């Protein structure tokens, strides 16, 4: 993503959440912006995955047990 493509956004955080954000960013040695950006990306991907799974199940597809999936992919215990 180029600098020109980025759009600023602002959020209001409680003092506790801001403190936790500062601490984690410092521990990871990254900026608060980078930490929030990655958290948003992860959350949006999780929501998309959940919605995809719900859509698949609503079409009548049956879930595959994790053990069977691991076996099919050759990812033994």
WOCOR-V754363 format. One record per pair of residues at least 12 apart in sequence whose C-alpha atoms are under 7 Angstrom apart, sorted by the first residue. I is the first residue (numbers start at 1). J is the second residue. If there is no record, write none. Layout:
BEGIN
I;J
I;J
END
This chain:
BEGIN
none
END
